[in-house]
Amino acid sequence: MELSAIQKIVIYALPVIFAITVHEAAHGYAAKYFGDMTAFNAGRISLNPVHHIDPFGTILLPALTIMLGGILFGWAKPVPVNFSRLRDPKKDMLWVAAAGPASNLIMAVFWALVFKASLGAPDAIAFPLALMSKAGVSINVVLMVLNLLPLPPLDGGRIAVSLLPHDLARSFEQLERYGFIILIALLFTGVLGRILDPLISAASSLIFGLVL
């Protein structure tokens, strides 16, 4: 059954909003745990989507990519983190950065369990619930894999900075000013899709394989 653009947006809206919201909140919770209160003081450690939604990155761009096909792309308002306030900035940066993708992994498993539950649900809700749960797995896997790319300012870039020796880490951090431009160029040239598609497919298959 081919869904209309409006039906796709309805199915994807809730998974998209919460995937991005929980991802950002997870960074804030981790930063607070490791000693940085910046996000907490700014009121950004919240599961309320209103605190994290970026009108273009969270709503308009994901809606366009859903309607046009291809890799879902979007972002929320970044949670402010002052890495210098962490108890051990270089080491703790890894855990703060990894918290976002880790939250997406947990949500992907959750949506896979919802999909499993939909198989035995009443007919009236089984089909839409299955579609939404599959969308939830897809969205969270995409966000997890995308954010683990070793490109600052993505989470994978922060993890790489944390793991690299100090001299290399400082040089690698300089990429951050160009990171978003590089990412957009990779997206529109199709290179990003060629990099991510096999990883997304493997991760989705693994999650469904473990749950079903």
N, CA and C atoms as an extended XYZ file, in Angstrom:
636
Properties=species:S:1:pos:R:3:atomname:S:1:resname:S:1:resid:I:1 pbc="F F F"
N         0.851       -1.202        0.000 N   MET     1
C         0.000        0.000        0.000 CA  MET     1
C         0.881        1.245        0.000 C   MET     1
N         0.681        2.102       -0.991 N   GLU     2
C         1.463        3.335       -1.115 CA  GLU     2
C         0.804        4.436       -0.290 C   GLU     2
N         1.543        5.010        0.658 N   LEU     3
C         1.004        6.066        1.503 CA  LEU     3
C         1.135        7.415        0.822 C   LEU     3
N         0.163        8.279        1.059 N   SER     4
C         0.255        9.653        0.572 CA  SER     4
C         1.254       10.417        1.426 C   SER     4
N         1.644       11.604        0.948 N   ALA     5
C         2.599       12.426        1.698 CA  ALA     5
C         2.055       12.779        3.073 C   ALA     5
N         0.767       13.108        3.147 N   ILE     6
C         0.152       13.474        4.426 CA  ILE     6
C         0.142       12.282        5.376 C   ILE     6
N        -0.185       11.100        4.849 N   GLN     7
C        -0.183        9.898        5.684 CA  GLN     7
C         1.219        9.605        6.219 C   GLN     7
N         2.234        9.786        5.377 N   LYS     8
C         3.609        9.569        5.825 CA  LYS     8
C         3.976       10.519        6.961 C   LYS     8
N         3.598       11.778        6.822 N   ILE     9
C         3.915       12.769        7.849 CA  ILE     9
C         3.226       12.413        9.167 C   ILE     9
N         1.956       11.983        9.089 N   VAL    10
C         1.219       11.593       10.295 CA  VAL    10
C         1.894       10.402       10.974 C   VAL    10
N         2.296        9.412       10.186 N   ILE    11
C         2.933        8.219       10.730 CA  ILE    11
C         4.286        8.542       11.356 C   ILE    11
N         5.041        9.441       10.727 N   TYR    12
C         6.410        9.730       11.165 CA  TYR    12
C         6.493       10.820       12.226 C   TYR    12
N         5.459       11.655       12.371 N   ALA    13
C         5.563       12.850       13.212 CA  ALA    13
C         5.977       12.530       14.646 C   ALA    13
N         5.251       11.637       15.301 N   LEU    14
C         5.552       11.328       16.702 CA  LEU    14
C         6.929       10.688       16.860 C   LEU    14
N         7.287        9.669       16.068 N   PRO    15
C         8.637        9.105       16.204 CA  PRO    15
C         9.753       10.113       15.950 C   PRO    15
N         9.588       11.001       14.964 N   VAL    16
C        10.620       12.000       14.666 CA  VAL    16
C        10.807       12.949       15.841 C   VAL    16
N         9.706       13.501       16.339 N   ILE    17
C         9.791       14.496       17.408 CA  ILE    17
C        10.437       13.905       18.654 C   ILE    17
N        10.029       12.699       19.021 N   PHE    18
C        10.574       12.123       20.249 CA  PHE    18
C        11.980       11.574       20.055 C   PHE    18
N        12.310       11.110       18.862 N   ALA    19
C        13.685       10.653       18.614 CA  ALA    19
C        14.665       11.803       18.806 C   ALA    19
N        14.333       12.956       18.249 N   ILE    20
C        15.221       14.115       18.336 CA  ILE    20
C        15.212       14.707       19.748 C   ILE    20
N        14.011       14.768       20.368 N   THR    21
C        13.890       15.330       21.717 CA  THR    21
C        14.669       14.525       22.747 C   THR    21
N        14.477       13.205       22.749 N   VAL    22
C        15.157       12.355       23.728 CA  VAL    22
C        16.668       12.367       23.493 C   VAL    22
N        17.068       12.427       22.219 N   HIS    23
C        18.496       12.506       21.884 CA  HIS    23
C        19.132       13.724       22.551 C   HIS    23
N        18.506       14.877       22.398 N   GLU    24
C        19.075       16.098       22.969 CA  GLU    24
C        19.008       16.094       24.493 C   GLU    24
N        17.874       15.629       25.041 N   ALA    25
C        17.750       15.581       26.494 CA  ALA    25
C        18.812       14.664       27.099 C   ALA    25
N        19.134       13.566       26.404 N   ALA    26
C        20.143       12.625       26.897 CA  ALA    26
C        21.505       13.302       27.027 C   ALA    26
N        21.852       14.162       26.071 N   HIS    27
C        23.109       14.913       26.185 CA  HIS    27
C        23.098       15.775       27.454 C   HIS    27
N        21.954       16.437       27.691 N   GLY    28
C        21.843       17.303       28.862 CA  GLY    28
C        21.948       16.535       30.168 C   GLY    28
N        21.260       15.389       30.247 N   TYR    29
C        21.337       14.559       31.451 CA  TYR    29
C        22.768       14.092       31.693 C   TYR    29
N        23.443       13.643       30.637 N   ALA    30
C        24.817       13.150       30.782 CA  ALA    30
C        25.753       14.281       31.214 C   ALA    30
N        25.592       15.467       30.602 N   ALA    31
C        26.438       16.602       30.979 CA  ALA    31
C        26.254       16.950       32.452 C   ALA    31
N        25.005       16.956       32.909 N   LYS    32
C        24.728       17.246       34.327 CA  LYS    32
C        25.383       16.199       35.226 C   LYS    32
N        25.286       14.937       34.831 N   TYR    33
C        25.866       13.857       35.624 CA  TYR    33
C        27.378       14.028       35.765 C   TYR    33
N        28.020       14.496       34.689 N   PHE    34
C        29.479       14.626       34.705 CA  PHE    34
C        29.943       16.026       35.121 C   PHE    34
N        29.009       16.862       35.611 N   GLY    35
C        29.423       18.098       36.266 CA  GLY    35
C        29.089       19.408       35.578 C   GLY    35
N        28.560       19.373       34.337 N   ASP    36
C        28.234       20.626       33.643 CA  ASP    36
C        26.745       20.916       33.796 C   ASP    36
N        26.410       22.029       34.445 N   MET    37
C        25.022       22.389       34.724 CA  MET    37
C        24.444       23.347       33.689 C   MET    37
N        25.157       23.583       32.584 N   THR    38
C        24.720       24.580       31.597 CA  THR    38
C        23.331       24.273       31.061 C   THR    38
N        23.106       23.050       30.596 N   ALA    39
C        21.805       22.682       30.051 CA  ALA    39
C        20.725       22.722       31.123 C   ALA    39
N        21.060       22.264       32.316 N   PHE    40
C        20.102       22.280       33.427 CA  PHE    40
C        19.669       23.705       33.748 C   PHE    40
N        20.636       24.612       33.849 N   ASN    41
C        20.323       26.008       34.180 CA  ASN    41
C        19.536       26.696       33.074 C   ASN    41
N        19.689       26.203       31.836 N   ALA    42
C        18.956       26.786       30.712 CA  ALA    42
C        17.575       26.141       30.530 C   ALA    42
N        17.225       25.203       31.400 N   GLY    43
C        15.937       24.533       31.301 CA  GLY    43
C        15.824       23.579       30.129 C   GLY    43
N        16.973       23.063       29.658 N   ARG    44
C        16.966       22.214       28.474 CA  ARG    44
C        17.019       20.717       28.795 C   ARG    44
N        17.109       20.363       30.077 N   ILE    45
C        17.041       18.947       30.418 CA  ILE    45
C        15.566       18.615       30.611 C   ILE    45
N        14.916       18.320       29.521 N   SER    46
C        13.471       18.131       29.526 CA  SER    46
C        13.069       17.192       28.401 C   SER    46
N        12.021       16.400       28.656 N   LEU    47
C        11.455       15.556       27.605 CA  LEU    47
C        10.283       16.244       26.923 C   LEU    47
N        10.074       17.509       27.246 N   ASN    48
C         9.039       18.298       26.566 CA  ASN    48
C         9.589       18.731       25.205 C   ASN    48
N         8.999       18.245       24.106 N   PRO    49
C         9.542       18.576       22.776 CA  PRO    49
C         9.625       20.063       22.488 C   PRO    49
N         8.755       20.845       23.116 N   VAL    50
C         8.732       22.294       22.860 CA  VAL    50
C        10.086       22.923       23.160 C   VAL    50
N        10.797       22.383       24.146 N   HIS    51
C        12.092       22.952       24.540 CA  HIS    51
C        13.196       22.649       23.524 C   HIS    51
N        12.959       21.715       22.621 N   HIS    52
C        14.023       21.251       21.733 CA  HIS    52
C        13.732       21.459       20.240 C   HIS    52
N        12.486       21.757       19.905 N   ILE    53
C        12.105       21.817       18.496 CA  ILE    53
C        12.733       23.024       17.799 C   ILE    53
N        13.345       22.763       16.668 N   ASP    54
C        13.794       23.799       15.743 CA  ASP    54
C        12.806       23.773       14.570 C   ASP    54
N        12.096       24.874       14.297 N   PRO    55
C        11.033       24.828       13.286 CA  PRO    55
C        11.485       24.267       11.941 C   PRO    55
N        12.697       24.622       11.521 N   PHE    56
C        13.183       24.117       10.234 CA  PHE    56
C        13.756       22.709       10.373 C   PHE    56
N        14.675       22.524       11.324 N   GLY    57
C        15.395       21.257       11.423 CA  GLY    57
C        14.572       20.106       11.967 C   GLY    57
N        13.571       20.403       12.826 N   THR    58
C        12.792       19.340       13.450 CA  THR    58
C        11.481       19.066       12.724 C   THR    58
N        10.968       20.068       12.014 N   ILE    59
C         9.646       19.914       11.393 CA  ILE    59
C         9.720       19.968        9.865 C   ILE    59
N        10.181       21.107        9.327 N   LEU    60
C        10.105       21.304        7.883 CA  LEU    60
C        11.033       20.366        7.113 C   LEU    60
N        12.297       20.315        7.490 N   LEU    61
C        13.258       19.490        6.743 CA  LEU    61
C        12.941       17.998        6.826 C   LEU    61
N        12.658       17.442        8.027 N   PRO    62
C        12.265       16.030        8.052 CA  PRO    62
C        11.018       15.750        7.212 C   PRO    62
N        10.033       16.670        7.250 N   ALA    63
C         8.821       16.467        6.444 CA  ALA    63
C         9.155       16.418        4.956 C   ALA    63
N        10.050       17.291        4.514 N   LEU    64
C        10.444       17.304        3.106 CA  LEU    64
C        11.179       16.026        2.720 C   LEU    64
N        12.092       15.561        3.588 N   THR    65
C        12.839       14.353        3.254 CA  THR    65
C        11.939       13.119        3.278 C   THR    65
N        10.930       13.109        4.156 N   ILE    66
C         9.979       11.999        4.183 CA  ILE    66
C         9.167       11.968        2.890 C   ILE    66
N         8.721       13.153        2.451 N   MET    67
C         7.899       13.218        1.243 CA  MET    67
C         8.700       12.905       -0.016 C   MET    67
N         9.973       13.342       -0.034 N   LEU    68
C        10.790       13.175       -1.240 CA  LEU    68
C        11.537       11.847       -1.270 C   LEU    68
N        11.570       11.155       -0.132 N   GLY    69
C        12.305        9.896       -0.061 CA  GLY    69
C        13.767       10.154        0.273 C   GLY    69
N        14.536        9.088        0.363 N   GLY    70
C        15.945        9.204        0.726 CA  GLY    70
C        16.120        9.183        2.234 C   GLY    70
N        17.327        9.516        2.699 N   ILE    71
C        17.636        9.462        4.126 CA  ILE    71
C        16.937       10.596        4.862 C   ILE    71
N        16.226       10.244        5.927 N   LEU    72
C        15.594       11.257        6.747 CA  LEU    72
C        16.677       12.127        7.373 C   LEU    72
N        16.478       13.434        7.327 N   PHE    73
C        17.510       14.358        7.799 CA  PHE    73
C        16.849       15.449        8.617 C   PHE    73
N        17.457       15.792        9.746 N   GLY    74
C        16.909       16.865       10.562 CA  GLY    74
C        17.719       17.027       11.835 C   GLY    74
N        17.313       17.982       12.643 N   TRP    75
C        18.006       18.235       13.902 CA  TRP    75
C        17.085       18.996       14.842 C   TRP    75
N        17.448       19.024       16.112 N   ALA    76
C        16.771       19.855       17.105 CA  ALA    76
C        17.704       20.983       17.508 C   ALA    76
N        17.207       21.871       18.372 N   LYS    77
C        18.092       22.890       18.919 CA  LYS    77
C        19.122       22.186       19.806 C   LYS    77
N        20.405       22.347       19.527 N   PRO    78
C        21.411       21.632       20.327 CA  PRO    78
C        21.331       22.022       21.799 C   PRO    78
N        21.445       21.033       22.662 N   VAL    79
C        21.517       21.306       24.097 CA  VAL    79
C        22.879       21.921       24.402 C   VAL    79
N        22.917       23.042       25.112 N   PRO    80
C        24.216       23.681       25.392 CA  PRO    80
C        25.032       22.864       26.385 C   PRO    80
N        26.254       22.564       26.008 N   VAL    81
C        27.175       21.840       26.887 CA  VAL    81
C        28.491       22.600       26.913 C   VAL    81
N        28.967       22.915       28.113 N   ASN    82
C        30.275       23.549       28.284 CA  ASN    82
C        31.239       22.453       28.728 C   ASN    82
N        31.973       21.900       27.751 N   PHE    83
C        32.824       20.750       28.050 CA  PHE    83
C        33.906       21.075       29.069 C   PHE    83
N        34.304       22.341       29.162 N   SER    84
C        35.350       22.715       30.125 CA  SER    84
C        34.869       22.578       31.564 C   SER    84
N        33.549       22.510       31.773 N   ARG    85
C        33.009       22.385       33.129 CA  ARG    85
C        32.827       20.935       33.555 C   ARG    85
N        33.055       20.003       32.648 N   LEU    86
C        32.991       18.595       33.024 CA  LEU    86
C        34.140       18.275       33.977 C   LEU    86
N        33.940       17.292       34.823 N   ARG    87
C        34.969       16.976       35.819 CA  ARG    87
C        36.288       16.565       35.163 C   ARG    87
N        36.201       15.790       34.105 N   ASP    88
C        37.381       15.411       33.320 CA  ASP    88
C        37.000       15.659       31.856 C   ASP    88
N        37.196       16.912       31.361 N   PRO    89
C        36.623       17.308       30.070 CA  PRO    89
C        36.909       16.354       28.924 C   PRO    89
N        38.145       15.930       28.741 N   LYS    90
C        38.466       15.107       27.584 CA  LYS    90
C        37.827       13.722       27.679 C   LYS    90
N        37.890       13.118       28.855 N   LYS    91
C        37.321       11.779       29.022 CA  LYS    91
C        35.797       11.818       29.056 C   LYS    91
N        35.236       12.772       29.805 N   ASP    92
C        33.784       12.818       29.976 CA  ASP    92
C        33.058       13.257       28.708 C   ASP    92
N        33.768       13.973       27.825 N   MET    93
C        33.179       14.368       26.547 CA  MET    93
C        32.645       13.151       25.792 C   MET    93
N        33.374       12.038       25.878 N   LEU    94
C        32.956       10.821       25.186 CA  LEU    94
C        31.575       10.387       25.648 C   LEU    94
N        31.338       10.370       26.970 N   TRP    95
C        30.073        9.869       27.501 CA  TRP    95
C        28.931       10.829       27.220 C   TRP    95
N        29.208       12.119       27.287 N   VAL    96
C        28.171       13.107       26.967 CA  VAL    96
C        27.772       12.992       25.500 C   VAL    96
N        28.762       12.848       24.616 N   ALA    97
C        28.478       12.712       23.189 CA  ALA    97
C        27.760       11.403       22.886 C   ALA    97
N        28.190       10.325       23.531 N   ALA    98
C        27.611        9.002       23.248 CA  ALA    98
C        26.191        8.865       23.777 C   ALA    98
N        25.798        9.719       24.717 N   ALA    99
C        24.464        9.597       25.316 CA  ALA    99
C        23.359        9.764       24.281 C   ALA    99
N        23.557       10.650       23.303 N   GLY   100
C        22.533       10.867       22.281 CA  GLY   100
C        22.288        9.634       21.419 C   GLY   100
N        23.325        9.117       20.734 N   PRO   101
C        23.141        7.891       19.953 CA  PRO   101
C        22.668        6.708       20.794 C   PRO   101
N        23.131        6.613       22.052 N   ALA   102
C        22.689        5.520       22.921 CA  ALA   102
C        21.183        5.605       23.169 C   ALA   102
N        20.678        6.823       23.346 N   SER   103
C        19.232        6.994       23.544 CA  SER   103
C        18.464        6.567       22.302 C   SER   103
N        19.020        6.835       21.121 N   ASN   104
C        18.359        6.410       19.890 CA  ASN   104
C        18.347        4.889       19.749 C   ASN   104
N        19.409        4.238       20.195 N   LEU   105
C        19.434        2.775       20.178 CA  LEU   105
C        18.341        2.211       21.077 C   LEU   105
N        18.219        2.772       22.275 N   ILE   106
C        17.184        2.313       23.210 CA  ILE   106
C        15.796        2.519       22.618 C   ILE   106
N        15.576        3.699       21.984 N   MET   107
C        14.263        3.961       21.385 CA  MET   107
C        13.998        3.060       20.193 C   MET   107
N        15.026        2.736       19.425 N   ALA   108
C        14.850        1.823       18.292 CA  ALA   108
C        14.396        0.460       18.785 C   ALA   108
N        14.995       -0.032       19.867 N   VAL   109
C        14.589       -1.313       20.449 CA  VAL   109
C        13.156       -1.224       20.972 C   VAL   109
N        12.822       -0.087       21.609 N   PHE   110
C        11.446        0.116       22.088 CA  PHE   110
C        10.438        0.021       20.947 C   PHE   110
N        10.717        0.726       19.841 N   TRP   111
C         9.789        0.708       18.709 CA  TRP   111
C         9.723       -0.674       18.068 C   TRP   111
N        10.824       -1.418       18.093 N   ALA   112
C        10.799       -2.797       17.577 CA  ALA   112
C         9.882       -3.671       18.437 C   ALA   112
N         9.894       -3.435       19.749 N   LEU   113
C         8.989       -4.163       20.642 CA  LEU   113
C         7.535       -3.772       20.383 C   LEU   113
N         7.305       -2.488       20.088 N   VAL   114
C         5.956       -2.044       19.738 CA  VAL   114
C         5.496       -2.725       18.447 C   VAL   114
N         6.423       -2.846       17.487 N   PHE   115
C         6.088       -3.539       16.243 CA  PHE   115
C         5.707       -4.991       16.537 C   PHE   115
N         6.463       -5.640       17.403 N   LYS   116
C         6.147       -7.024       17.765 CA  LYS   116
C         4.754       -7.114       18.389 C   LYS   116
N         4.433       -6.146       19.261 N   ALA   117
C         3.116       -6.123       19.899 CA  ALA   117
C         2.003       -5.890       18.871 C   ALA   117
N         2.316       -5.092       17.819 N   SER   118
C         1.289       -4.785       16.817 CA  SER   118
C         0.859       -6.023       16.042 C   SER   118
N         1.716       -7.041       15.997 N   LEU   119
C         1.389       -8.255       15.236 CA  LEU   119
C         0.205       -8.997       15.851 C   LEU   119
N         0.005       -8.796       17.153 N   GLY   120
C        -1.125       -9.457       17.802 CA  GLY   120
C        -2.226       -8.490       18.198 C   GLY   120
N        -2.155       -7.246       17.721 N   ALA   121
C        -3.137       -6.233       18.094 CA  ALA   121
C        -4.414       -6.386       17.267 C   ALA   121
N        -5.522       -5.813       17.746 N   PRO   122
C        -6.768       -5.828       16.954 CA  PRO   122
C        -6.549       -5.200       15.584 C   PRO   122
N        -7.292       -5.669       14.604 N   ASP   123
C        -7.098       -5.213       13.222 CA  ASP   123
C        -7.192       -3.701       13.081 C   ASP   123
N        -8.044       -3.065       13.865 N   ALA   124
C        -8.277       -1.623       13.718 CA  ALA   124
C        -7.023       -0.797       13.994 C   ALA   124
N        -6.143       -1.311       14.870 N   ILE   125
C        -4.943       -0.531       15.205 CA  ILE   125
C        -3.652       -1.201       14.747 C   ILE   125
N        -3.733       -2.462       14.340 N   ALA   126
C        -2.513       -3.208       14.016 CA  ALA   126
C        -1.719       -2.557       12.892 C   ALA   126
N        -2.394       -2.187       11.800 N   PHE   127
C        -1.679       -1.659       10.636 CA  PHE   127
C        -1.027       -0.306       10.921 C   PHE   127
N        -1.789        0.708       11.434 N   PRO   128
C        -1.119        1.991       11.717 CA  PRO   128
C        -0.041        1.877       12.778 C   PRO   128
N        -0.253        0.985       13.787 N   LEU   129
C         0.751        0.812       14.828 CA  LEU   129
C         2.016        0.179       14.261 C   LEU   129
N         1.852       -0.763       13.354 N   ALA   130
C         3.009       -1.390       12.709 CA  ALA   130
C         3.785       -0.381       11.879 C   ALA   130
N         3.060        0.460       11.139 N   LEU   131
C         3.728        1.480       10.327 CA  LEU   131
C         4.490        2.471       11.197 C   LEU   131
N         3.844        2.931       12.267 N   MET   132
C         4.494        3.915       13.133 CA  MET   132
C         5.706        3.317       13.833 C   MET   132
N         5.591        2.060       14.292 N   SER   133
C         6.717        1.439       14.991 CA  SER   133
C         7.885        1.177       14.048 C   SER   133
N         7.591        0.778       12.807 N   LYS   134
C         8.677        0.600       11.834 CA  LYS   134
C         9.344        1.936       11.536 C   LYS   134
N         8.525        3.000       11.455 N   ALA   135
C         9.088        4.344       11.264 CA  ALA   135
C         9.964        4.724       12.453 C   ALA   135
N         9.522        4.369       13.672 N   GLY   136
C        10.298        4.681       14.866 CA  GLY   136
C        11.647        3.999       14.866 C   GLY   136
N        11.677        2.731       14.465 N   VAL   137
C        12.954        2.033       14.367 CA  VAL   137
C        13.838        2.711       13.334 C   VAL   137
N        13.284        2.987       12.164 N   SER   138
C        14.051        3.578       11.067 CA  SER   138
C        14.644        4.923       11.453 C   SER   138
N        13.826        5.783       12.031 N   ILE   139
C        14.270        7.130       12.390 CA  ILE   139
C        15.389        7.087       13.419 C   ILE   139
N        15.201        6.271       14.439 N   ASN   140
C        16.205        6.218       15.503 CA  ASN   140
C        17.504        5.578       15.039 C   ASN   140
N        17.411        4.587       14.166 N   VAL   141
C        18.628        3.989       13.618 CA  VAL   141
C        19.364        5.010       12.749 C   VAL   141
N        18.624        5.756       11.934 N   VAL   142
C        19.248        6.780       11.092 CA  VAL   142
C        19.966        7.814       11.960 C   VAL   142
N        19.283        8.313       12.998 N   LEU   143
C        19.898        9.321       13.863 CA  LEU   143
C        21.113        8.764       14.595 C   LEU   143
N        21.015        7.520       15.040 N   MET   144
C        22.144        6.911       15.735 CA  MET   144
C        23.358        6.787       14.813 C   MET   144
N        23.146        6.220       13.627 N   VAL   145
C        24.264        5.995       12.697 CA  VAL   145
C        24.823        7.320       12.189 C   VAL   145
N        23.941        8.241       11.828 N   LEU   146
C        24.384        9.544       11.334 CA  LEU   146
C        25.229       10.261       12.373 C   LEU   146
N        24.757       10.277       13.615 N   ASN   147
C        25.466       11.027       14.650 CA  ASN   147
C        26.764       10.369       15.085 C   ASN   147
N        26.942        9.101       14.744 N   LEU   148
C        28.200        8.428       15.090 CA  LEU   148
C        29.281        8.620       14.024 C   LEU   148
N        28.949        9.307       12.928 N   LEU   149
C        29.990        9.622       11.951 CA  LEU   149
C        31.079       10.464       12.619 C   LEU   149
N        32.347       10.148       12.405 N   PRO   150
C        33.440       10.883       13.062 CA  PRO   150
C        33.707       12.235       12.407 C   PRO   150
N        32.715       13.110       12.510 N   LEU   151
C        32.820       14.439       11.917 CA  LEU   151
C        32.300       15.467       12.910 C   LEU   151
N        33.172       16.312       13.472 N   PRO   152
C        32.673       17.378       14.345 CA  PRO   152
C        31.750       18.303       13.548 C   PRO   152
N        30.636       18.776       14.094 N   PRO   153
C        30.229       18.678       15.496 CA  PRO   153
C        29.286       17.511       15.796 C   PRO   153
N        29.223       16.500       14.944 N   LEU   154
C        28.410       15.331       15.252 CA  LEU   154
C        28.972       14.608       16.476 C   LEU   154
N        28.132       13.794       17.099 N   ASP   155
C        28.559       13.105       18.317 CA  ASP   155
C        29.779       12.220       18.069 C   ASP   155
N        29.825       11.589       16.899 N   GLY   156
C        30.986       10.764       16.572 CA  GLY   156
C        32.263       11.575       16.505 C   GLY   156
N        32.152       12.819       16.079 N   GLY   157
C        33.311       13.706       16.067 CA  GLY   157
C        33.782       14.025       17.475 C   GLY   157
N        32.818       14.260       18.382 N   ARG   158
C        33.179       14.519       19.787 CA  ARG   158
C        33.835       13.280       20.408 C   ARG   158
N        33.295       12.107       20.082 N   ILE   159
C        33.873       10.869       20.605 CA  ILE   159
C        35.306       10.704       20.104 C   ILE   159
N        35.519       11.018       18.816 N   ALA   160
C        36.864       10.919       18.248 CA  ALA   160
C        37.822       11.884       18.939 C   ALA   160
N        37.366       13.105       19.198 N   VAL   161
C        38.204       14.086       19.898 CA  VAL   161
C        38.583       13.569       21.281 C   VAL   161
N        37.618       12.928       21.950 N   SER   162
C        37.885       12.390       23.281 CA  SER   162
C        38.921       11.274       23.255 C   SER   162
N        38.912       10.469       22.195 N   LEU   163
C        39.782        9.301       22.124 CA  LEU   163
C        41.166        9.604       21.552 C   LEU   163
N        41.266       10.644       20.724 N   LEU   164
C        42.543       10.954       20.086 CA  LEU   164
C        43.530       11.561       21.077 C   LEU   164
N        44.834       11.385       20.848 N   PRO   165
C        45.837       12.094       21.664 CA  PRO   165
C        45.621       13.608       21.564 C   PRO   165
N        46.089       14.339       22.557 N   HIS   166
C        45.768       15.767       22.667 CA  HIS   166
C        46.110       16.553       21.399 C   HIS   166
N        47.296       16.362       20.840 N   ASP   167
C        47.695       17.138       19.660 CA  ASP   167
C        46.777       16.849       18.477 C   ASP   167
N        46.513       15.569       18.228 N   LEU   168
C        45.621       15.205       17.129 CA  LEU   168
C        44.202       15.680       17.402 C   LEU   168
N        43.770       15.609       18.656 N   ALA   169
C        42.424       16.038       19.020 CA  ALA   169
C        42.226       17.522       18.729 C   ALA   169
N        43.230       18.334       19.071 N   ARG   170
C        43.122       19.779       18.821 CA  ARG   170
C        43.032       20.067       17.326 C   ARG   170
N        43.816       19.355       16.525 N   SER   171
C        43.770       19.555       15.074 CA  SER   171
C        42.426       19.096       14.508 C   SER   171
N        41.949       17.964       14.984 N   PHE   172
C        40.695       17.411       14.484 CA  PHE   172
C        39.518       18.319       14.834 C   PHE   172
N        39.584       18.958       16.008 N   GLU   173
C        38.509       19.859       16.438 CA  GLU   173
C        38.326       21.026       15.473 C   GLU   173
N        39.404       21.397       14.768 N   GLN   174
C        39.320       22.531       13.851 CA  GLN   174
C        38.355       22.276       12.695 C   GLN   174
N        38.041       20.988       12.457 N   LEU   175
C        37.075       20.642       11.399 CA  LEU   175
C        35.668       21.118       11.730 C   LEU   175
N        35.413       21.401       13.014 N   GLU   176
C        34.040       21.691       13.434 CA  GLU   176
C        33.445       22.885       12.690 C   GLU   176
N        34.266       23.886       12.399 N   ARG   177
C        33.741       25.074       11.717 CA  ARG   177
C        33.240       24.758       10.313 C   ARG   177
N        33.744       23.664        9.739 N   TYR   178
C        33.327       23.278        8.392 CA  TYR   178
C        32.416       22.034        8.391 C   TYR   178
N        32.173       21.470        9.587 N   GLY   179
C        31.476       20.190        9.672 CA  GLY   179
C        30.100       20.192        9.036 C   GLY   179
N        29.312       21.222        9.321 N   PHE   180
C        27.954       21.261        8.795 CA  PHE   180
C        27.965       21.411        7.273 C   PHE   180
N        28.878       22.208        6.767 N   ILE   181
C        28.985       22.384        5.308 CA  ILE   181
C        29.365       21.067        4.655 C   ILE   181
N        30.323       20.353        5.260 N   ILE   182
C        30.740       19.044        4.728 CA  ILE   182
C        29.564       18.080        4.728 C   ILE   182
N        28.789       18.088        5.817 N   LEU   183
C        27.652       17.171        5.939 CA  LEU   183
C        26.596       17.455        4.870 C   LEU   183
N        26.274       18.724        4.663 N   ILE   184
C        25.281       19.085        3.646 CA  ILE   184
C        25.779       18.700        2.255 C   ILE   184
N        27.073       18.921        1.994 N   ALA   185
C        27.642       18.551        0.692 CA  ALA   185
C        27.557       17.042        0.475 C   ALA   185
N        27.857       16.268        1.510 N   LEU   186
C        27.760       14.814        1.411 CA  LEU   186
C        26.324       14.374        1.164 C   LEU   186
N        25.372       15.071        1.809 N   LEU   187
C        23.957       14.729        1.641 CA  LEU   187
C        23.496       14.954        0.211 C   LEU   187
N        23.793       16.138       -0.335 N   PHE   188
C        23.256       16.485       -1.649 CA  PHE   188
C        24.027       15.856       -2.809 C   PHE   188
N        25.215       15.357       -2.554 N   THR   189
C        25.946       14.638       -3.610 CA  THR   189
C        25.645       13.136       -3.594 C   THR   189
N        24.888       12.688       -2.578 N   GLY   190
C        24.541       11.277       -2.480 CA  GLY   190
C        25.585       10.426       -1.770 C   GLY   190
N        26.725       11.032       -1.433 N   VAL   191
C        27.790       10.278       -0.769 CA  VAL   191
C        27.337        9.830        0.620 C   VAL   191
N        26.605       10.706        1.317 N   LEU   192
C        26.143       10.375        2.665 CA  LEU   192
C        25.273        9.123        2.639 C   LEU   192
N        24.381        9.043        1.662 N   GLY   193
C        23.522        7.877        1.546 CA  GLY   193
C        24.303        6.601        1.305 C   GLY   193
N        25.334        6.694        0.446 N   ARG   194
C        26.138        5.506        0.149 CA  ARG   194
C        26.933        5.041        1.372 C   ARG   194
N        27.310        5.984        2.226 N   ILE   195
C        28.026        5.623        3.452 CA  ILE   195
C        27.075        5.012        4.476 C   ILE   195
N        25.905        5.656        4.638 N   LEU   196
C        25.009        5.286        5.731 CA  LEU   196
C        24.107        4.100        5.428 C   LEU   196
N        23.674        3.953        4.177 N   ASP   197
C        22.671        2.928        3.849 CA  ASP   197
C        23.049        1.529        4.333 C   ASP   197
N        24.269        1.032        4.057 N   PRO   198
C        24.605       -0.319        4.534 CA  PRO   198
C        24.612       -0.417        6.060 C   PRO   198
N        25.057        0.650        6.734 N   LEU   199
C        25.108        0.640        8.200 CA  LEU   199
C        23.705        0.666        8.789 C   LEU   199
N        22.827        1.477        8.190 N   ILE   200
C        21.441        1.565        8.655 CA  ILE   200
C        20.732        0.230        8.454 C   ILE   200
N        20.933       -0.375        7.293 N   SER   201
C        20.306       -1.662        6.994 CA  SER   201
C        20.776       -2.745        7.972 C   SER   201
N        22.067       -2.775        8.243 N   ALA   202
C        22.616       -3.789        9.151 CA  ALA   202
C        22.095       -3.591       10.572 C   ALA   202
N        22.080       -2.329       11.033 N   ALA   203
C        21.613       -2.053       12.398 CA  ALA   203
C        20.129       -2.371       12.543 C   ALA   203
N        19.315       -2.017       11.546 N   SER   204
C        17.872       -2.287       11.613 CA  SER   204
C        17.613       -3.789       11.628 C   SER   204
N        18.322       -4.526       10.777 N   SER   205
C        18.156       -5.979       10.723 CA  SER   205
C        18.542       -6.619       12.056 C   SER   205
N        19.607       -6.117       12.666 N   LEU   206
C        20.063       -6.659       13.939 CA  LEU   206
C        19.030       -6.424       15.037 C   LEU   206
N        18.488       -5.211       15.083 N   ILE   207
C        17.496       -4.869       16.120 CA  ILE   207
C        16.234       -5.720       15.953 C   ILE   207
N        15.701       -5.783       14.738 N   PHE   208
C        14.506       -6.589       14.516 CA  PHE   208
C        14.799       -8.076       14.763 C   PHE   208
N        16.001       -8.519       14.384 N   GLY   209
C        16.379       -9.915       14.593 CA  GLY   209
C        16.435      -10.290       16.072 C   GLY   209
N        16.883       -9.352       16.914 N   LEU   210
C        16.964       -9.621       18.355 CA  LEU   210
C        15.595       -9.618       19.023 C   LEU   210
N        14.685       -8.801       18.492 N   VAL   211
C        13.387       -8.604       19.145 CA  VAL   211
C        12.324       -9.583       18.663 C   VAL   211
N        12.313       -9.840       17.350 N   LEU   212
C        11.243      -10.669       16.778 CA  LEU   212
C        11.553      -12.157       16.899 C   LEU   212
